[in-house]
C-alpha cells in the first residue's frame, strides 16, 4: 500500500491553516464550542429536541439517534488582526513558463500586469498577486490556477484550502451571524475542485472587512468542523446480548454489559452517548484537538495514527514512517473485505485512490458512521462523520475509491 503525502492532509481534505491560527493552539485541546445545525424552527407541537434529532438505521448496533453539530473555535483563540500577504510559488518553473500557464488559465493582459515582485531562481518562480487581481479572478480561472498552487505545500493557503459540500453551504452560512455583504464576498472567492467548493483567500477577505467582530465571525464560520452527536436508545425490550456482542469488542464486554443492563431497567427506556461505549482512546479525544507538544508529536497525529490507535489503551507516540505503519497493519490486522457493507465496529477503513495511494483512513462505528481525523494539523479535531459526508473530501469527480477494510486480529 502507498500513502499520500506522508501524513500531510490528502488531496481534497480541508484543514485550518496553521500560520493564521498558531496562537490558538495553546488551549485547543479542551476549549471548543459546539453549534447545532438547526432544522426548521419548531412548532408548538414539537419538543425542543425534535428540531435536531435524526433517527439512524436500526441494526446489530441497536437504535441510534444523532444530530449534526459544528465544532467551532472560541473567540479568544482566533487571530484576525494581521492578515498576511499573498504569494504564489511555482517550483521548478521560470518566469516564461509561469506567464504561459497563467495566461492559458485565463488571465488577461491587464490582470497579468497586476502581478508584482517577480523572483525567478533555480528553485522556481515566486510572485505576489495584488488584492485587486485576486478579486478580479473568475471562479473558472481560480479553478485552474489554485489546484496547481495546491500541489505544493509552500503555497499553504491553497494546499490547505477549506472545502465545503455545496448542498451544505446555505446551512453553514444561515447560522453564521455574518452580514449579507460578507457572505456575498465570501461566495465570490469560492471555486470548484474535486467535487467540492474550496476557499483559499482568507487574508484578502479579512483585509476587506473593517469590523474586528465580523472578522472573528468569518473565521469561526469557515473553520467549523461538522460532526455528529450520537446516542444509543436502550429500552426494556432491547436485546442486551446483541448490543453487548456489538459494542463490547476488544475484551470490553464485562464493562459494557452492566451499563447496558442498568439502562434497560429504566422505565420507558433511556439514551446514552455512544462515547461511553467506545475505547478509552476515543472517549479521551472525541470533539477535541491535539495538544501541542514540544516534540511536535501533535503534528504527527493524522488519520492513520488515529485509526491504528483506536483499540490501544495507551496511544503509540507516532508511526514515524510508512514502513512502520505497514508493519503494524501486517502484524496486528487482517484484510476483511473491499465492501463497505462488510465493515464492523472497530474496523479500519482505508480509502485508496485509482493511483494506489492511501488518501485517508477512518474507523467504522455503526450505521455508516466513522471516527475520523481529517488531516495531521493541530487544528483538525477528532470527530464522527457519516461516510457520505466524508467521502467527497477524498474523492475527485468520476474517481473510483477503493475501500480496504482491515480488522484487528486480537478481537
LOBASE-812807 format. One record per residue (C-alpha): x, y, z; residue number from 1. Coordinates in steps of 0.25 Angstrom, whole numbers. Each point is the difference from the previous one (the first is absolute). Layout:
<nodes>
X / Y / Z / NUM
...
</nodes>
This chain:
<nodes>
0 / 0 / 0 / 1
5 / 14 / -3 / 2
-3 / 12 / 8 / 3
-3 / 14 / -4 / 4
8 / 12 / 4 / 5
7 / -7 / 11 / 6
-10 / 4 / 11 / 7
-4 / 14 / -6 / 8
-15 / 2 / -3 / 9
-3 / -7 / -12 / 10
-5 / 6 / -13 / 11
-15 / 4 / 2 / 12
2 / 1 / 15 / 13
-3 / 13 / 8 / 14
9 / 5 / 11 / 15
2 / 13 / 7 / 16
12 / 8 / -4 / 17
10 / -1 / 12 / 18
6 / 14 / -4 / 19
-13 / 7 / 3 / 20
-4 / -7 / 13 / 21
13 / -4 / 7 / 22
-3 / 9 / 12 / 23
-13 / -8 / 3 / 24
7 / -14 / 1 / 25
4 / 2 / 15 / 26
-14 / -4 / 5 / 27
-7 / -6 / -12 / 28
1 / -14 / 7 / 29
-12 / 4 / 9 / 30
-5 / 13 / -4 / 31
-10 / -2 / -12 / 32
-14 / 5 / -3 / 33
-11 / -9 / -5 / 34
-11 / 6 / -9 / 35
-13 / -8 / -4 / 36
-3 / 0 / -15 / 37
-15 / 3 / 3 / 38
-11 / -5 / -9 / 39
-12 / 9 / -2 / 40
-6 / 7 / 12 / 41
-8 / -8 / 9 / 42
-15 / 1 / 0 / 43
-9 / 0 / 12 / 44
-2 / -16 / -1 / 45
15 / -3 / 0 / 46
9 / -2 / 12 / 47
13 / 8 / 0 / 48
8 / -13 / -4 / 49
-8 / -3 / -12 / 50
6 / 11 / -8 / 51
14 / -6 / 0 / 52
-1 / -15 / 2 / 53
0 / -10 / -12 / 54
-2 / -15 / 1 / 55
10 / -10 / -4 / 56
-2 / -13 / -7 / 57
-2 / -11 / 10 / 58
10 / -11 / -1 / 59
8 / -9 / 9 / 60
5 / 13 / 7 / 61
-14 / 3 / 5 / 62
-8 / 12 / -3 / 63
8 / 13 / -1 / 64
-4 / 15 / 0 / 65
9 / 10 / -5 / 66
1 / 15 / -2 / 67
10 / 7 / -9 / 68
8 / 11 / 8 / 69
11 / 9 / -4 / 70
13 / 1 / 9 / 71
4 / 15 / 0 / 72
12 / 7 / 5 / 73
-1 / 9 / 12 / 74
0 / 15 / -3 / 75
13 / 2 / 9 / 76
8 / -9 / -8 / 77
-3 / 5 / -14 / 78
11 / 9 / -6 / 79
-5 / 10 / -10 / 80
7 / 13 / 3 / 81
12 / -2 / -10 / 82
-4 / -6 / -13 / 83
12 / -5 / -8 / 84
4 / 4 / -14 / 85
-3 / -9 / -12 / 86
11 / -8 / -8 / 87
0 / -10 / -11 / 88
12 / -10 / -1 / 89
2 / -9 / -12 / 90
11 / -9 / 3 / 91
10 / -3 / -12 / 92
-7 / 10 / -9 / 93
6 / 12 / -6 / 94
-7 / 13 / -3 / 95
-3 / -3 / -14 / 96
-7 / -13 / 3 / 97
-7 / 6 / 12 / 98
-6 / 11 / -9 / 99
-4 / -10 / -11 / 100
-7 / -9 / 11 / 101
-8 / 12 / 6 / 102
-4 / 6 / -14 / 103
-4 / -14 / -4 / 104
-9 / -1 / 13 / 105
-7 / 13 / -5 / 106
8 / 12 / 6 / 107
-2 / 12 / -9 / 108
12 / 9 / -4 / 109
-5 / 11 / 10 / 110
-1 / -11 / 11 / 111
14 / -5 / -3 / 112
5 / 14 / 2 / 113
-6 / 0 / 14 / 114
11 / -11 / 4 / 115
11 / 6 / 9 / 116
13 / -3 / 5 / 117
5 / -11 / -9 / 118
11 / -8 / 5 / 119
5 / -12 / -9 / 120
11 / -9 / 5 / 121
5 / -14 / -2 / 122
-10 / -4 / 11 / 123
-12 / 6 / -8 / 124
-8 / 12 / -3 / 125
-6 / 8 / 11 / 126
-9 / 12 / -1 / 127
-10 / 9 / 7 / 128
-14 / 1 / -5 / 129
-7 / 13 / 4 / 130
-13 / 0 / 7 / 131
-6 / 7 / -12 / 132
4 / -12 / -9 / 133
-5 / -10 / 10 / 134
-14 / 6 / 1 / 135
-1 / 1 / -15 / 136
2 / -15 / -3 / 137
-12 / -8 / -4 / 138
-4 / -13 / 6 / 139
5 / -7 / -13 / 140
14 / 7 / 1 / 141
1 / -3 / 15 / 142
-3 / -15 / -3 / 143
11 / -1 / -10 / 144
11 / 8 / 8 / 145
-3 / -4 / 14 / 146
1 / -15 / -1 / 147
14 / 2 / -7 / 148
4 / 8 / 12 / 149
-6 / -10 / 10 / 150
10 / -11 / -5 / 151
11 / 7 / 7 / 152
0 / 1 / 16 / 153
7 / 13 / -1 / 154
-13 / 6 / -5 / 155
-6 / -2 / 13 / 156
-13 / 8 / -3 / 157
-3 / -9 / -12 / 158
6 / -13 / 5 / 159
-9 / 1 / 13 / 160
-12 / 6 / -7 / 161
-13 / -1 / 7 / 162
-10 / -10 / -6 / 163
-15 / 0 / 1 / 164
-11 / -8 / -6 / 165
-9 / 9 / -9 / 166
-13 / -5 / 5 / 167
4 / 3 / 15 / 168
5 / 14 / -3 / 169
-13 / 7 / 2 / 170
-2 / -7 / 14 / 171
14 / 4 / 4 / 172
-2 / 15 / -4 / 173
-14 / 1 / 6 / 174
5 / -2 / 14 / 175
13 / 8 / -1 / 176
-5 / 14 / 4 / 177
8 / 6 / -12 / 178
-5 / 12 / -7 / 179
-6 / -2 / -14 / 180
11 / 8 / -6 / 181
11 / -9 / 6 / 182
-8 / -12 / -4 / 183
0 / 5 / -14 / 184
15 / 3 / 0 / 185
3 / -14 / 5 / 186
-8 / -6 / -11 / 187
7 / 8 / -10 / 188
13 / -7 / 4 / 189
-5 / -14 / 0 / 190
5 / -10 / -11 / 191
-4 / -14 / -4 / 192
11 / -11 / 1 / 193
-2 / -15 / 2 / 194
-15 / 0 / 2 / 195
0 / 10 / 11 / 196
1 / 15 / 1 / 197
13 / 6 / 5 / 198
4 / 13 / 7 / 199
15 / 4 / 0 / 200
-1 / 15 / 1 / 201
-2 / 3 / 15 / 202
10 / 11 / 1 / 203
-5 / 9 / -11 / 204
-14 / -2 / 6 / 205
4 / 4 / 14 / 206
7 / 12 / -6 / 207
-13 / 5 / -6 / 208
-8 / -1 / 13 / 209
3 / 11 / 9 / 210
-8 / -5 / 12 / 211
8 / -9 / 9 / 212
-12 / -8 / 5 / 213
-5 / -2 / -14 / 214
14 / -6 / -3 / 215
-1 / -9 / 12 / 216
-13 / -5 / -4 / 217
5 / -2 / -14 / 218
12 / -9 / 5 / 219
-9 / -8 / 9 / 220
-10 / -2 / -11 / 221
10 / -5 / -11 / 222
8 / -9 / 10 / 223
-12 / -7 / 7 / 224
1 / -15 / 0 / 225
-13 / -8 / -3 / 226
-2 / -12 / 9 / 227
-10 / -8 / 7 / 228
-6 / -2 / 14 / 229
-4 / -15 / 0 / 230
-8 / -6 / 11 / 231
-5 / -15 / 1 / 232
-14 / -3 / 5 / 233
-2 / -11 / 10 / 234
-13 / -5 / 5 / 235
-5 / -12 / 8 / 236
-3 / -6 / -13 / 237
14 / 1 / -6 / 238
8 / -12 / -3 / 239
12 / 2 / 10 / 240
7 / -12 / -4 / 241
1 / 5 / -14 / 242
4 / 14 / 4 / 243
11 / -5 / 9 / 244
5 / -9 / -12 / 245
1 / 12 / -9 / 246
5 / 11 / 9 / 247
8 / -9 / 10 / 248
12 / -3 / -10 / 249
14 / 0 / 5 / 250
-3 / -7 / 13 / 251
-9 / 11 / 5 / 252
-13 / -8 / 1 / 253
2 / -2 / 15 / 254
0 / 15 / 1 / 255
-11 / 3 / -10 / 256
-11 / -10 / 5 / 257
-2 / 5 / 14 / 258
-2 / 14 / -6 / 259
-10 / -4 / -11 / 260
-8 / -9 / 10 / 261
-1 / 12 / 9 / 262
-6 / 8 / -11 / 263
-10 / -10 / -4 / 264
-6 / 0 / 14 / 265
-4 / 15 / -2 / 266
-15 / 0 / -2 / 267
-3 / 4 / -14 / 268
15 / -1 / -4 / 269
11 / 11 / -1 / 270
11 / 4 / -9 / 271
15 / 0 / 2 / 272
11 / 7 / -8 / 273
8 / -10 / -7 / 274
13 / 6 / 5 / 275
-3 / -8 / 12 / 276
1 / -13 / -8 / 277
13 / 3 / -7 / 278
14 / -3 / 3 / 279
8 / 10 / 9 / 280
7 / 5 / -12 / 281
-13 / 6 / -6 / 282
-6 / 4 / 13 / 283
12 / 9 / 3 / 284
1 / 7 / -13 / 285
-14 / 1 / -7 / 286
-3 / 14 / -3 / 287
13 / 5 / 4 / 288
13 / 5 / -7 / 289
14 / -6 / 2 / 290
8 / 6 / 11 / 291
13 / 8 / -5 / 292
13 / -7 / 5 / 293
14 / 5 / 0 / 294
4 / -12 / -8 / 295
-11 / 3 / -10 / 296
-7 / -14 / 2 / 297
-13 / 7 / -1 / 298
3 / 3 / -15 / 299
2 / -14 / -3 / 300
-14 / -5 / 5 / 301
-6 / -2 / -13 / 302
-11 / -9 / -5 / 303
8 / -12 / -1 / 304
6 / 2 / 14 / 305
-14 / 2 / 5 / 306
-6 / -12 / -7 / 307
12 / -10 / 5 / 308
-1 / 5 / 14 / 309
-15 / -2 / 1 / 310
1 / -12 / 9 / 311
12 / 4 / 8 / 312
-1 / 4 / 15 / 313
13 / 8 / -2 / 314
2 / 6 / -13 / 315
13 / -2 / -7 / 316
8 / 13 / -1 / 317
1 / -1 / -15 / 318
1 / -8 / -13 / 319
12 / 7 / -5 / 320
0 / -6 / -14 / 321
-9 / -7 / -10 / 322
8 / -13 / 3 / 323
-3 / 0 / 15 / 324
-15 / 2 / -3 / 325
0 / -11 / -10 / 326
8 / -9 / 10 / 327
-11 / 3 / 10 / 328
-11 / -3 / -10 / 329
6 / -13 / -4 / 330
3 / -5 / 15 / 331
-13 / 4 / 6 / 332
-11 / 1 / -11 / 333
-6 / -9 / -10 / 334
-6 / 4 / -13 / 335
-15 / -3 / 1 / 336
-7 / 6 / -13 / 337
-1 / 11 / -10 / 338
-15 / 2 / 2 / 339
-4 / 11 / 10 / 340
-12 / -9 / 4 / 341
9 / -10 / 6 / 342
6 / 10 / 10 / 343
-2 / -3 / 14 / 344
2 / 8 / 13 / 345
15 / 4 / 2 / 346
4 / -4 / -15 / 347
10 / 9 / -6 / 348
-5 / 5 / -14 / 349
12 / 5 / -9 / 350
-4 / 8 / -12 / 351
9 / -3 / -12 / 352
-1 / 9 / -13 / 353
2 / -5 / -14 / 354
15 / 2 / 0 / 355
1 / -9 / 12 / 356
3 / 10 / 11 / 357
-7 / 0 / 13 / 358
-6 / 13 / 1 / 359
-7 / -2 / 14 / 360
-4 / -10 / 10 / 361
-12 / 0 / 11 / 362
-6 / -10 / 10 / 363
-14 / -5 / -2 / 364
-9 / 2 / 11 / 365
-14 / -4 / -4 / 366
-11 / 4 / -10 / 367
11 / 6 / -10 / 368
5 / 9 / 11 / 369
15 / 0 / 1 / 370
10 / 6 / 10 / 371
10 / 9 / -7 / 372
10 / 11 / 0 / 373
1 / 7 / -13 / 374
15 / 4 / -1 / 375
12 / 1 / 8 / 376
-1 / 14 / 5 / 377
-2 / 5 / 14 / 378
-12 / 6 / -4 / 379
-7 / -12 / -5 / 380
-9 / -6 / 11 / 381
-4 / -15 / 2 / 382
-15 / -1 / -4 / 383
-11 / -10 / -5 / 384
-4 / 2 / -14 / 385
-10 / -8 / -10 / 386
8 / -6 / -11 / 387
-9 / 8 / -10 / 388
5 / 13 / 6 / 389
15 / -5 / 1 / 390
2 / -6 / -14 / 391
-2 / 13 / -8 / 392
13 / 6 / 6 / 393
8 / -12 / -4 / 394
-6 / -4 / -14 / 395
2 / 8 / -13 / 396
-12 / 1 / -9 / 397
-2 / -13 / -8 / 398
11 / -7 / 8 / 399
-2 / -14 / 6 / 400
4 / -1 / 14 / 401
4 / -14 / 5 / 402
-3 / -4 / 14 / 403
10 / -9 / 7 / 404
-6 / -5 / 13 / 405
9 / -5 / 11 / 406
-3 / -7 / 13 / 407
8 / -1 / 13 / 408
5 / -14 / 1 / 409
-1 / -1 / 16 / 410
-15 / 3 / 0 / 411
</nodes>
